[in-house]
Amino acid sequence: MNNCPLVIISGRSGSGKSTALHLLEDEGFYCIDNLPLGLLEQLLQEIESDHFAHFKGVAVCIDSRNAWTNVGDLSNILAAIPERTQGSILYLDALDPILITRYSETRRRHPLTNQRTTLSDAIAQERELLEPVLEAASIVVDTSEMTIYELRDTIRQRLLGAKKGELSILFQSFGFKKGIPSDADLVFDVRMLPNPHWIKELRLLNGTDQGVVDFLSQQESTQRLFDDIRSFVERWLPSYSESNRSYVTVAIGCTGGQHRSVFMAQQLFQHFSASLSNIHVRHRELLSREE
């Protein structure tokens, strides 16, 4: 099969793997849930024999239900993937309290819980169990603050949006009050800029509103910081491409994620969109307010 993509979906239970698998199925992939890791090599042979020629690609879900016996062999199995098969690992995760809440709401049983293992212990154990998969992952997504629709859009961008060899870049604003995004590759702090929050007329606006844009654009420090971040990203993006990365998240943070980080992420998005095709922007805290 020519250039048949193979996507391995993994991550902790409750992180959104089923959503990812269903999306790829909708996009024309042949999808297999709960594939024993030991059968992956046999699947690779089937892909090479053009068995899945009429599908857009193959996606398999490997997690703690089936990986615990031989997850350590993953690196050897991945090394055996033929070069013409575009292999990638999508690893989904979320913060422990979020996973606990999701299980409490659905009342499903975690696959690692038993009479002696609590839900909290099972979630922590699963993290250790899947550590080799996380280390080998080409794409890591933190779904803690995502709706199902946002997760589907993110997967489309990261897995399906870029052409082979093309780097997809996400500029994401966030508030340090809620923590740094766990899937960020580069993190920039813009809290040293003047804060529109302390101006009564701007307090309820955000970094996409013209009043805030005008205020921050007039600050000399804003332009200097923009130039520094832009220059750093431009200098190091080629290194990400050379290391076979397909996706880079540039996180821009301020205190609340409403004004300065949103403004800076928008400015960077507009700048890089002029020369690169696969550029995206997301404002984490603004999205959470809309939900």
C-alpha positions in Angstrom: 0.0 0.0 0.0 1.5 3.4 -1.0 1.9 5.9 1.8 -0.7 4.2 4.1 -0.9 6.2 7.3 -0.9 4.1 10.5 -2.1 5.9 13.6 -1.7 4.4 17.0 -4.1 6.0 19.5 -3.2 5.6 23.2 -3.5 7.4 26.5 -5.1 7.0 29.9 -8.7 5.8 30.2 -11.2 8.7 30.1 -8.9 11.0 28.0 -10.9 10.8 24.8 -9.5 7.8 22.8 -12.9 6.6 21.7 -13.7 10.1 20.3 -10.4 10.1 18.4 -11.0 6.6 17.0 -14.6 7.4 15.9 -13.4 10.6 14.2 -10.8 8.7 12.2 -13.4 6.1 11.3 -15.6 8.9 10.0 -12.7 10.2 8.0 -12.3 6.9 6.1 -9.8 5.1 8.3 -10.0 1.4 9.1 -10.2 1.4 12.9 -9.4 -1.3 15.4 -10.2 -0.9 19.1 -8.4 -2.8 21.9 -5.7 -4.3 19.6 -3.2 -6.5 21.6 0.2 -4.9 21.1 1.7 -8.3 20.1 -0.6 -8.3 17.0 0.7 -4.9 15.7 3.6 -6.5 13.7 1.1 -8.8 11.9 -1.1 -5.7 11.2 1.9 -4.0 9.6 2.4 -7.0 7.3 -1.3 -6.7 6.2 -0.8 -3.0 5.5 2.2 -3.7 3.4 0.2 -6.3 1.4 -2.3 -3.6 0.3 -5.0 -5.3 2.3 -6.4 -1.9 3.4 -5.8 -0.2 0.0 -9.4 1.2 -0.2 -9.1 3.0 3.2 -7.5 6.4 3.9 -5.4 4.8 6.6 -5.4 2.4 9.6 -6.0 3.5 13.2 -5.6 1.2 16.2 -6.2 1.9 19.9 -3.7 0.5 22.3 -4.1 1.2 26.0 -3.9 -0.3 29.5 -6.5 -2.9 28.6 -4.2 -4.6 26.1 -0.7 -3.1 26.5 0.3 -4.0 30.0 2.0 -7.3 29.2 4.4 -6.1 26.5 4.3 -2.3 26.3 8.0 -2.3 26.8 8.4 -3.8 23.3 6.8 -0.9 21.7 10.0 0.8 20.6 11.1 -2.4 18.8 7.8 -2.7 17.1 7.8 0.9 16.0 11.3 0.5 14.6 9.9 -2.2 12.3 7.3 0.1 10.7 8.2 0.3 7.0 9.4 3.8 5.9 6.7 4.2 3.3 4.1 3.6 6.0 3.5 6.9 7.8 3.4 5.8 11.4 2.4 8.1 14.2 1.3 7.8 17.8 -1.4 10.0 19.2 -1.3 10.1 23.0 -4.3 11.6 24.8 -4.2 12.6 28.5 -5.9 14.8 31.1 -5.2 16.0 34.6 -5.9 13.4 37.3 -8.9 15.3 38.9 -10.5 15.6 35.5 -10.2 11.9 34.8 -11.7 11.1 38.2 -14.6 13.5 37.6 -15.2 11.9 34.2 -15.4 8.4 35.7 -17.6 9.7 38.5 -20.0 11.2 35.9 -20.2 8.2 33.7 -20.1 5.6 36.5 -17.9 3.4 34.4 -15.3 1.0 35.9 -11.7 1.9 35.3 -9.9 -1.2 33.7 -7.3 -1.2 36.4 -9.5 -0.9 39.5 -10.3 -3.9 41.7 -11.1 -4.6 45.3 -7.6 -3.4 46.4 -7.1 -0.6 43.8 -9.0 2.6 44.1 -9.8 4.8 41.1 -7.2 7.3 42.1 -4.5 4.6 42.4 -5.6 3.1 39.1 -5.2 6.4 37.3 -1.7 6.9 38.8 -0.7 3.3 37.9 -1.9 3.7 34.4 0.3 6.7 33.9 3.4 4.6 34.9 2.2 1.7 32.7 1.9 3.8 29.6 5.1 5.9 30.1 6.9 4.1 27.2 4.0 5.0 24.9 4.1 8.6 25.9 7.8 8.8 25.3 7.4 7.5 21.8 4.4 9.6 21.0 4.6 12.0 18.0 1.5 14.0 19.1 0.4 14.6 22.7 -2.9 16.2 23.5 -4.1 17.4 26.9 -7.9 17.1 26.8 -8.5 18.5 30.3 -10.2 21.7 29.1 -11.6 20.4 25.8 -15.1 19.6 24.7 -15.7 16.7 22.4 -16.0 19.1 19.5 -12.7 20.8 20.3 -11.0 17.5 20.6 -12.2 16.4 17.2 -11.1 19.7 15.7 -7.6 19.3 17.3 -7.2 15.8 16.0 -8.2 17.0 12.5 -5.6 19.7 12.6 -2.8 17.6 14.0 -3.3 14.3 12.2 -5.2 15.3 9.0 -4.5 18.9 8.5 -0.8 18.8 7.5 0.7 17.3 4.4 3.5 14.9 4.8 6.6 16.8 6.0 4.5 19.9 6.8 4.6 21.3 10.3 1.3 22.3 11.9 1.6 25.1 14.5 -0.9 26.0 17.2 -0.6 29.3 19.0 -2.5 28.9 22.3 -3.2 31.5 24.9 -3.8 30.5 28.5 -3.9 31.8 32.1 -1.3 30.8 34.6 -4.0 30.7 37.2 -5.3 27.5 35.6 -1.8 26.0 34.8 0.4 25.7 31.8 -1.0 23.4 29.0 0.6 20.0 29.5 1.0 19.6 25.7 2.8 22.8 25.1 6.2 22.6 23.3 7.2 26.3 23.8 5.9 28.5 26.6 6.2 32.3 26.7 5.2 34.5 29.7 3.7 37.9 28.8 2.7 39.0 32.3 5.3 41.8 32.2 3.2 43.7 29.7 0.8 46.4 31.0 -2.4 44.7 32.1 -5.7 46.0 30.6 -7.5 44.4 33.5 -6.7 47.5 35.6 -8.4 49.8 33.1 -12.1 50.0 33.8 -13.2 50.3 30.2 -11.1 47.3 29.1 -11.6 44.9 32.1 -14.6 43.0 30.6 -13.1 42.9 27.1 -10.6 40.4 25.8 -7.5 40.4 23.6 -9.4 40.2 20.4 -11.5 43.3 21.1 -10.3 46.5 19.4 -10.0 48.5 22.6 -7.5 46.0 24.1 -5.7 45.7 20.7 -5.2 49.5 20.5 -4.1 49.7 24.1 -1.5 47.0 23.9 -0.3 48.0 20.4 0.6 51.4 21.7 3.0 50.0 24.4 6.6 49.9 23.3 7.3 46.8 25.5 4.6 44.9 23.5 6.4 45.3 20.2 9.7 44.4 21.7 8.3 41.2 23.3 6.5 40.3 20.1 9.7 40.7 18.1 11.6 38.5 20.6 9.0 35.7 20.5 8.6 35.9 16.8 12.4 35.7 16.3 12.7 32.7 18.6 9.9 30.7 17.0 11.2 31.5 13.5 14.7 30.4 14.5 13.8 27.1 16.0 10.8 25.9 13.9 13.2 24.3 11.3 14.7 22.2 14.1 11.3 20.8 14.9 10.7 19.9 11.3 14.1 18.2 11.1 13.3 16.1 14.1 10.2 14.7 12.3 7.8 16.5 14.4 4.4 17.1 12.8 2.9 19.5 15.3 4.2 22.3 17.6 2.2 24.1 20.3 3.4 27.5 21.2 1.7 28.5 24.5 1.4 32.2 25.4 0.4 32.9 29.1 -0.7 35.8 31.2 -2.4 35.9 34.6 -6.0 35.2 33.6 -5.7 34.3 29.9 -8.1 37.0 28.8 -6.1 40.1 27.6 -2.4 40.0 27.0 -1.9 36.3 26.1 -4.9 36.4 23.8 -3.6 39.5 22.0 -0.1 38.1 21.6 -1.3 34.7 20.4 -3.5 36.5 17.8 -0.6 38.7 16.6 1.7 35.7 16.2 -1.0 33.7 14.4 -1.5 36.6 11.9 2.2 37.0 11.4 3.0 33.3 10.7 -0.2 32.8 8.6 1.2 35.1 6.0 4.1 32.7 5.2 2.9 29.3 6.5 -0.2 27.4 5.6 -1.0 25.2 8.5 -1.3 27.7 11.4 -4.0 27.6 14.1 -4.9 29.7 17.1 -6.8 28.7 20.3 -7.7 30.7 23.4 -8.1 28.2 26.2 -9.7 30.5 28.8 -12.0 32.2 26.4 -13.4 28.9 25.3 -13.9 27.7 28.9 -16.0 30.9 29.5 -18.2 30.2 26.5 -19.1 26.7 27.7 
